[in-house]
């Protein structure tokens, strides 16, 4: 069985060598490597090619696809999937890296279980510490789908062996331009269409959380944009489950959107962005979770526009 490893590349010259060495040194032999160059402005691709020269046995397994302009992480992931011809794929971020037997362990579990998605365990690398990022074993698919909807790191797409037909048969893509929460968009849908999911208990993935250029490490000035993109991703998931007439999962997304909208309202009020505030307020008031007390609080936001006074009152009243 051939497995494709899909890697988006943008501005990772400090990390790419470690990443690609871990990919080329996999104990599993039958791998297709698809790297998507999203017009990286640094030397990431040069480093990739230099390292590839040291692994001549992998050369014919490597494809590098270049975007004609920078389109963002979601588009890079979509391009990689569109060009994948193998039965299974694995996403790896270019500042992360795999354990040497990662692909082998995932494939063994898939062959044993015939699962559509096999997840591995990961280690989180912060600037000064390491910690486990455990992915649980789910009793049933319903629990798996619910956990993929939850705003947490459980729904990250990397470090999983995924049946490619889940993407292609169900026309699943991340929304181009929504580059934060794209894992949430995609994993929620993949998990819904999967017939069986499994996990391995071994650590297979190292997740780098100290890269200042990653989407997860943005400046304080961009935190509002991150919050907005997270909200857009949850709206995409909400609309998907609405189209599937899955009321339980739809209600769950609306519950999470309540918190996303309140966070945006808070930030827009603090920054006196009245137009954006009114757009989110209108969306918020259509949610089931928007009860009478919270509605009154939002009206106070709109009338007084002093978020620091009424944010505390929101929590005390609700």
Secondary structure as UniProt FT lines:
FT   STRAND          3..9
FT   TURN            13..15
FT   HELIX           16..24
FT   STRAND          31..37
FT   HELIX           44..52
FT   TURN            53..54
FT   HELIX           56..61
FT   STRAND          62..66
FT   HELIX           73..82
FT   STRAND          88..91
FT   TURN            94..95
FT   STRAND          97..98
FT   TURN            100..101
FT   HELIX           102..113
FT   STRAND          117..125
FT   STRAND          130..133
FT   HELIX           141..149
FT   HELIX           153..155
FT   TURN            158..159
FT   STRAND          160..163
FT   HELIX           164..169
FT   TURN            170..171
FT   TURN            176..177
FT   HELIX           182..193
FT   STRAND          197..208
FT   TURN            212..213
FT   TURN            215..216
FT   HELIX           220..222
FT   HELIX           223..243
FT   TURN            244..245
FT   HELIX           247..270
FT   TURN            271..272
FT   HELIX           274..284
FT   TURN            285..286
FT   TURN            288..289
FT   HELIX           292..304
FT   HELIX           307..317
//
